[in-house]
């Protein structure tokens, strides 16, 4: 139980253990919806209860920076009730002893696409966490979000004939152990929203390859192993499939130009839908729904 002082002399707001765990989860993921908290900390079917707790923590208001949670509607052009997004509020800093400078209001000025990217990242990580927790054949050994990477290492890359130092940070890095054979699978996760053109995407692939082949990767993640996993969303399934095809082709071109086709086995590409991601989690971990740059037929993630 954590009492928080009130500068106006009002009765202090005392957080219980569950509320503190909610704040920690929001801090770790940076932004969430009701579904992420429900899957992480509550039984299935408890969304109304979770929504009531979150409303309490945000003071029942949108855009209140001084509450425990900062709540705002997901910016969309459609009419009707908009889904609420939650990130850490200023008052939670004292509870969690957050020392880094943090302004929750930054989300107020972001557009739909970057917010949905961050929410999709949170939902994917939560879906994997939830699935590994409820299925004894898998154990999520470690999770590192991009927000938690401090002072990322740099590696040299040749760009247009010039040597430059670049950083390569995954959206998330997950290490999953499959219990039946004891094998660990480190996943370098990238959420793709189709915002990068061919030139930009291919340069980022080159940067990632340079990093995972360097000693810096093992030093950072304590392993040489990696699967470079890209999941892409689309406004429609057809657009998602087109983007998937393009990413596969662009990656194959990079591997070919560098004469490194043997590295294609490190790549996995698949499509996801934000709204149904929790339903997709078993399929993503168990079924052959991933593609490699040089393989026509889909493969399993842990192929």
N, C-alpha and C positions, 0 to 999 in steps of 0.2 A: 504494500500500500504506500503510495507516494503522495503526501500532501503538498500542494503547491500554494505558495503564499499569494495573497491578493492585496495589491497596493491600495485598494479602496476600503480595506477592512471588512470585506464580505467573508462569509464562511468559505474556507478553502475547498477547492475541488479536489476530492481524493480519488485517485485512479485505483481501480482494482487490477489484479494480475492480468486478466484478459485484456483490459484496455491498454495496459502497458505493452502487451505482446502485439496488439494491433498497431500501436505507434511504431514499434520496432520493425514490424513487417512493412509498413508504409515507408519507413526510412530506408530499408534495404532495397525495395523495389522502385522507389522514388515516386511513382504514381500508379494508382490502382482504381478499380471499381469495386462495387459490393461483391461481385463474384470472386475476385481474387481473395479477399479476406474470408469469405464463406468457405472456400475450398481449402485454404491454409489452416484455419483455426476453428472452424465450426462444422457441425454435421450437415450433410446434404439436406436441402429443403429449409434452411434457416435464414434465408435472405432477408425476410421482413424483420427478423430479430436483429440481424447484423446491420441493416439499414438504420434501425432505431439507435443502435449504439454509435454508429458513425455520425448520425445527426447530432447526437449529444456532444460528441467530441469536436464537431465543427460549430457548435453554438446554434445549430438549426438554421444557419445562414450561409449563403454563397459569398465568396470573396472576403471572408473575415480572416485577415492575416494573423490576428492575435489569438486565435483559437488553437486548440491542439492540432486540429486538421484544417487544411485549407481546401474548401470545396468549390467546384465550379462546373457548369454544364459543358459537356463536350460540344465544341463549336461545329454545328452542322446547319446547312441551309434548309433542311426539312422542317416542317411544322410539327407541333406536338411536344410532348414531354421529352426532354433531352436527358440522356444518361449522365449521371453525375460522376465526376472524377475527383479523387482525393489525393492530396499530397501532404507532406508534413507542414504543420503550422508553426508559427514562431514560438508559441507557448510550450511546444513539445521539446524545444531545445534544452530547457532546464531538466526535464524528466530524463532525456536520453544523453545528457551531457554532450550535445553536439557542439563542437568547437569551430567547425568550418563555417564561413559566411554563407548564409542561405536566405534567399528571398523567394517565398512561395508565390509572390505576385508575378514572377516571371512567366508562369503558365498562362496568365491572363492575356498575354500579348502573342502567344503562339497560335499558329493556324491549325486547321484540322489534321493535316498530314503528319507533321512532326509529333503532335500529341498522340495520334493513333499509332505511330511507330513505337513510341515509348510504352503505350498501353499494350500493344501486341507483344512487345518484349516481356513485360511483366506477366502477361497472361500465359505466354509460352513457358516461361520459367516456372510459374505457379502450376501449370498443368503437368509438367514433368515431375515437379516436387510432389504433387498430390498423387500422381500415378505410382511413383516409386514408394511412397509411404503406404499405399494401399495394396501393393503387389509385392510379395516377399521375394520374388525372383530378381528384383532390382534394388539397388541401394544407391542413393544420390550421395556420393562421398563429399563432394565439394561444389560450391557455387560461388562464382565471382562475377559481379555485375560490372559493366563498364564504368559506372559511377564510383566504384570502389578502387579503381586503379589510380594510384598516385605516382607521379614522376615516371611515366611509362618509358621504357627503354627505346632507343632509336637504333636503326640498322641502316647501312649504306645501300642505296639503290641507284642504278644508272637510269636516268631519265633524259631522253633526247641527247645522249652522248655525254651528259654531265652527271657527276656523282653527287647525290644529295642524301641527307640524313632524314629518314622518315620514321614515324611511329605507326604501329599497327595494333589497334586495341579491339578485341572482340566486343560485340554488343553484350555477350555473356559467355562465360567459360564454365562448362558443367562437366564434372567427372562422374560417370555412372559405372557402377560395378555390377556385372551380371553374376548372380550368386551361383548359378548352376555350374559355371566353369571358372569362376573367380577372376575373370578378365575385367580389366578396367578400360573404359572408353572415354577419353577426354574429348569433349565436343566444343569446338570453336563455333559459336552461334552468331549468325548474321541475319537480322530481320530486313528483308528487302521490300521497299514500297514502290519500286519502279521509278525512283527519282533520278537515278544515275544513268547517263547515256553510255554508249559503248566505250568511249575513250576513258571516261572516269572510272567505270566499272573495271576495265581491264587493268588500269594502273593500280587500283586497290587490290586486285588479285596478285599482281606482281609484288606489291608491298607485303601482303600476307605470306606469300611463298618465301620471300627473303627473310622474313622474321622467323617463321617456323623452322627454316633450315639453319638459322644462326644459333650460336650458343645462348643468346639472350632468351630464346623461347624456353629452353630447359631450365635456365636460371630463374625465370619468372614463374613457371608453372610446375617445376620439379618433375618433369617428364619430357621425353622426346616424342611421345605418341600424340597424335591429334587427328581428328576428323573435322574438316572444314565444312560446316553445315550451313546452307543458305535456305531459308524459307521465305517464300514470296507470297504476297497477297495481291488480289486484283479486284477491281470493282465488280467484275463478273468472273465466273470460272473460265470462260474463254480467254479473257485478258490475262488471267493468271497463267494459263497454259502457254500463251504467247511469250510472256515474260520469262517463264521457265525455260522455254526453248532457246530464247536469246541468250540467257545467262550460260547455258550449257555450251552454246556455240562460241560465245566470247571467251569462255574459260579454256576451251579446247584450242582456240587460236593462240592464247598466251602460252600454253604448254608446248604447242608446236613451235612457236617462234623461239622459245628458249631451249628447244630439244629436250624437254623434260616430261614427255608423255607418261613416264612411269609414276609421276606424282598424281595422276588422275584418280588413283585409288583412294586418295585422301579426301576427295570431294564428295559431298552429298547435296542434292538439290531437291526440294519438294515445294508443294503449294499448300497453303493453309487458308482458313477463313476465320476472321476474328470472332465472329459470333458463335461459331460452333467448335472452337478450338478445344474445349474440354472434352467434347465428344470425340474429337480426332486423336486425342492423346494415345489411347491404346493402339490405334492404327499406326501412328507415327513411330512408336517404339517396337511394334511387333510385326508389322506387315511390310511387304516389298513395295513401298510407295516413294522411294528415293531414287534419284537418277545420278549416274556418273557421266562425266563429259564424253567418254568414248564408248559407252555401253547403251544399246538401244532399249533393252528390257530393264524395268525397274528392279531395284535390289532392296534388301532390308537395311535399316540403319546400321545394325551391327553385323553386317555381312562379313 
